[in-house]
């Protein structure tokens, strides 16, 4: 082999070796870049999943808050409507009560109340009060019960009140207290979610 052939052969071998080393370095870099890209892709995927979960939690919280707010507003509306209906109902009850208080049945009821109060007093001294609106029936009631009646200064709508002085007891057959008691106890029942 000539010197020139030896140089050529040496150059070829050196070039092959350099290409091999260069290809190995390039492959190493490619592998490292692929690994880095894979890690980066997995990290981005984790971040996206975390963000999606956080957004889902936030959306659920916002939905729950909106639902709570809507339920609270609905309860307020129901409560206001119930209040108005209750008010109308008891106004109607008072009107019917006023109509009833013009009837002979009401006079008979007053007689019954006076007699019950007298039996309860069992002969003890007492004062029986009539509502001012029932003053027109005082004579009739005294005649039918044999009891002396006093017209009250306080309007208790209707009915009778009696005070047994010796025992310091109030016998209350007044409509005012009964109406107030019923109004406080009254509540709407039934329907979807209505207490």
C-alpha positions in Angstrom: 0.0 0.0 0.0 1.2 3.3 -0.9 1.4 6.2 1.4 -1.4 7.9 -0.3 -3.6 4.8 0.0 -2.7 4.5 3.7 -3.7 8.1 4.2 -6.9 7.6 2.3 -7.6 4.4 4.3 -6.7 6.2 7.6 -8.9 9.1 6.6 -11.8 6.8 5.8 -11.5 5.0 9.1 -11.2 8.2 11.0 -14.3 9.6 9.2 -16.2 6.4 9.9 -15.2 6.5 13.5 -16.0 10.2 13.7 -19.4 9.6 12.0 -20.1 6.7 14.4 -19.2 8.9 17.4 -21.2 11.8 16.0 -24.2 9.5 15.4 -23.9 8.1 18.9 -23.7 11.6 20.4 -26.7 12.7 18.2 -28.7 9.5 19.3 -27.8 10.3 22.9 -29.1 13.8 22.5 -32.2 12.6 20.7 -32.9 10.1 23.5 -32.3 12.8 26.2 -34.6 15.2 24.3 -37.2 12.5 23.9 -37.0 11.7 27.6 -37.2 15.5 28.5 -40.2 15.9 26.1 -41.9 12.9 27.7 -41.3 14.3 31.2 -42.5 17.7 30.1 -45.6 16.2 28.5 -46.4 14.2 31.7 -45.9 17.4 33.8 -48.2 19.4 31.5 -50.7 16.6 31.7 -50.6 16.6 35.5 -50.9 20.3 35.6 -53.9 20.2 33.2 -55.6 17.5 35.3 -55.0 19.4 38.5 -56.4 22.6 36.9 -59.4 20.7 35.6 -60.1 19.3 39.1 -59.6 22.7 40.6 -62.0 24.2 38.1 -64.5 21.4 38.7 -64.4 22.0 42.5 -64.7 25.8 41.9 -67.7 25.2 39.5 -69.4 22.9 42.1 -68.8 25.5 44.8 -70.3 28.3 42.7 -73.2 26.0 41.7 -73.8 25.2 45.4 -73.6 28.8 46.4 -76.0 29.8 43.6 -78.4 27.0 44.6 -78.2 28.0 48.3 -78.9 31.6 47.3 -81.8 30.6 45.2 -83.2 28.4 47.9 -82.9 31.1 50.5 -84.6 33.6 48.1 -87.4 31.0 47.5 -87.8 30.5 51.2 -88.1 34.2 51.7 -90.7 34.5 48.9 -92.6 31.6 50.4 -92.4 33.1 53.9 -93.6 36.5 52.6 -96.5 34.9 50.7 -97.5 32.7 53.7 -97.4 35.9 55.9 -99.7 37.7 53.5 -102.0 34.7 53.2 -102.1 34.3 56.9 -102.9 37.9 57.4 -105.7 37.7 54.8 -107.0 34.5 56.4 -107.2 36.1 59.9 -108.8 39.2 58.5 -111.5 37.0 57.0 -111.8 35.1 60.3 -112.3 38.4 62.1 -115.0 39.5 59.5 -116.8 36.2 60.0 -116.5 36.6 63.8 -118.0 40.0 63.5 -120.9 38.6 61.5 -121.3 35.8 64.0 -121.4 38.4 66.9 -124.6 39.8 65.4 -126.5 36.5 65.7 -128.7 35.0 68.4 -126.2 32.1 68.6 -123.5 34.5 69.8 -125.9 35.8 72.5 -126.5 32.2 73.6 -122.7 31.6 73.6 -122.3 34.6 75.9 -124.9 33.2 78.3 -123.0 29.9 78.3 -119.7 31.7 79.0 -121.2 33.7 81.9 -122.7 30.5 83.4 -119.4 28.6 83.1 -117.6 31.5 84.8 -120.2 31.5 87.6 -119.8 27.8 88.1 -116.0 28.1 88.2 -116.2 30.9 90.8 -118.4 28.6 93.0 -120.1 31.4 94.8 -117.0 33.5 95.3 -117.2 37.3 94.5 -116.4 38.1 90.9 -116.7 40.7 88.3 -117.8 39.7 84.8 -116.8 41.9 82.0 -118.5 42.3 78.6 -116.8 43.7 75.6 -117.8 47.3 74.8 -119.2 46.2 71.5 -121.7 43.9 73.4 -123.0 46.6 75.7 -126.4 46.5 73.9 -127.0 43.0 75.2 -126.1 43.7 78.8 -129.7 43.8 80.1 -130.6 40.7 78.1 -127.6 38.8 79.5 -128.2 39.9 83.1 -131.8 38.8 82.8 -131.0 35.4 81.4 -128.0 34.6 83.7 -129.0 36.4 86.9 -125.5 37.9 87.0 -124.4 41.5 87.3 -122.2 42.5 84.3 -119.7 45.3 83.8 -118.8 46.8 80.5 -115.0 46.6 80.0 -112.9 49.6 79.1 -110.6 47.3 77.1 -111.8 46.0 73.8 -111.2 42.2 73.8 -113.2 41.8 70.5 -115.9 39.7 72.0 -116.7 37.0 74.5 -116.5 37.4 78.3 -113.8 37.9 81.0 -114.4 37.3 84.7 -112.1 38.1 87.6 -112.5 36.1 90.8 -111.2 38.5 93.3 -110.7 36.2 96.3 -108.5 33.8 94.3 -107.1 36.5 92.0 -108.0 34.4 88.9 -108.9 35.7 85.4 -111.4 33.5 83.6 -110.8 34.4 80.0 -113.4 33.5 77.3 -112.4 36.6 75.2 -112.0 36.2 71.5 -109.0 38.5 71.3 -106.7 36.1 73.2 -108.0 33.1 71.3 -107.5 34.8 68.0 -103.9 35.8 68.9 -103.2 32.3 70.2 -104.5 30.7 67.0 -102.6 33.2 64.8 -99.3 32.4 66.6 -99.9 28.6 66.4 -101.1 28.7 62.8 -98.7 27.5 60.1 -99.2 26.2 56.6 -98.7 22.5 56.2 -98.2 20.3 53.2 -96.8 20.9 49.7 -93.3 20.2 48.4 -90.8 21.3 51.0 -93.3 23.5 52.9 -93.3 23.2 56.6 
